[in-house]
Amino acid sequence: MGVFWIALLGLAVGVLIAAEWPHIAKHLPLGEDHGRRRRRRKTDLRVVRAEPPDDTEDFAASVERDLASLPTIKERDRNR
Protein backbone atom coordinates (compact mmCIF):
# COMPACT_ATOMS: atom_id res chain seq x y z
CA MET A 1 0.00 0.00 0.00
CA GLY A 2 2.97 2.34 0.64
CA VAL A 3 4.09 2.10 -3.00
CA PHE A 4 0.67 3.34 -4.11
CA TRP A 5 0.97 6.51 -2.00
CA ILE A 6 4.52 7.19 -3.22
CA ALA A 7 3.36 6.79 -6.83
CA LEU A 8 0.39 9.07 -6.18
CA LEU A 9 2.68 11.70 -4.62
CA GLY A 10 5.05 11.47 -7.61
CA LEU A 11 2.13 11.90 -10.00
CA ALA A 12 0.91 14.96 -8.08
CA VAL A 13 4.39 16.53 -8.21
CA GLY A 14 4.57 15.83 -11.95
CA VAL A 15 1.19 17.47 -12.59
CA LEU A 16 2.22 20.51 -10.53
CA ILE A 17 5.48 20.91 -12.47
CA ALA A 18 3.67 20.51 -15.79
CA ALA A 19 1.10 23.13 -14.83
CA GLU A 20 3.70 25.66 -13.66
CA TRP A 21 6.30 24.98 -16.38
CA PRO A 22 5.67 28.18 -18.42
CA HIS A 23 6.23 30.28 -15.30
CA ILE A 24 9.28 28.25 -14.23
CA ALA A 25 10.85 28.33 -17.70
CA LYS A 26 10.81 32.16 -17.75
CA HIS A 27 13.30 32.21 -14.87
CA LEU A 28 15.64 29.52 -16.19
CA PRO A 29 18.43 30.26 -18.68
CA LEU A 30 17.40 27.68 -21.24
CA GLY A 31 18.83 27.71 -24.74
CA GLU A 32 18.69 30.38 -27.39
CA ASP A 33 15.31 31.75 -26.34
CA HIS A 34 16.80 33.16 -23.14
CA GLY A 35 19.42 35.17 -25.04
CA ARG A 36 16.84 36.41 -27.51
CA ARG A 37 14.61 37.70 -24.73
CA ARG A 38 17.57 39.39 -23.07
CA ARG A 39 18.57 41.12 -26.31
CA ARG A 40 14.98 42.25 -26.82
CA ARG A 41 14.91 43.76 -23.32
CA LYS A 42 18.20 45.54 -23.96
CA THR A 43 16.80 47.21 -27.08
CA ASP A 44 14.19 48.88 -24.89
CA LEU A 45 16.90 50.61 -22.84
CA ARG A 46 17.91 54.14 -23.66
CA VAL A 47 20.79 56.39 -22.63
CA VAL A 48 19.90 59.34 -20.45
CA ARG A 49 22.18 62.29 -21.11
CA ALA A 50 23.23 64.77 -18.44
CA GLU A 51 21.20 67.96 -18.46
CA PRO A 52 22.79 71.31 -19.27
CA PRO A 53 24.08 73.25 -16.22
CA ASP A 54 21.23 75.80 -16.42
CA ASP A 55 18.61 73.10 -15.80
CA THR A 56 20.60 71.74 -12.87
CA GLU A 57 20.74 75.17 -11.23
CA ASP A 58 17.00 75.66 -11.77
CA PHE A 59 16.34 72.27 -10.22
CA ALA A 60 18.53 73.06 -7.19
CA ALA A 61 16.75 76.37 -6.72
CA SER A 62 13.33 74.73 -6.87
CA VAL A 63 14.40 72.12 -4.31
CA GLU A 64 15.62 74.86 -1.97
CA ARG A 65 12.29 76.69 -2.34
CA ASP A 66 10.36 73.50 -1.63
CA LEU A 67 12.45 72.72 1.44
CA ALA A 68 12.03 76.26 2.73
CA SER A 69 8.25 75.99 2.46
CA LEU A 70 8.01 72.73 4.41
CA PRO A 71 6.74 73.05 7.97
CA THR A 72 9.09 72.11 10.78
CA ILE A 73 8.36 70.60 14.15
CA LYS A 74 8.83 73.95 15.88
CA GLU A 75 6.19 75.62 13.67
CA ARG A 76 3.69 72.88 14.44
CA ASP A 77 4.26 73.24 18.19
CA ARG A 78 3.64 77.00 18.04
CA ASN A 79 0.25 76.47 16.37
CA ARG A 80 -1.01 74.26 19.18
RALIN-V32766 format. One record per backbone hydrogen bond with DSSP energy under -0.5 kcal/mol. NH is the residue of the N-H (numbers start at 1). CO is the residue of the C=O. Records with the same first field share a line. If there is no record, write none. Layout:
NH: CO, CO
//
This chain:
5: 1
6: 2
7: 3
8: 4
9: 5
10: 6
11: 7
12: 8
13: 9
14: 10
15: 11
16: 12
17: 13
18: 14
19: 15
20: 16
21: 17
24: 20
25: 21
26: 22
27: 23, 24
28: 25
30: 28
31: 29
34: 30, 31
35: 31
36: 32
37: 33
38: 34
39: 35
40: 36
41: 37
42: 38
43: 39
44: 40, 41
45: 42
49: 47
55: 52
56: 52
57: 53
58: 54
59: 55
60: 56
61: 57
62: 58
63: 59
64: 60
65: 61
66: 62
67: 63
68: 64
69: 65
70: 66, 67
76: 72
77: 73
78: 74
79: 75
80: 76, 77
//
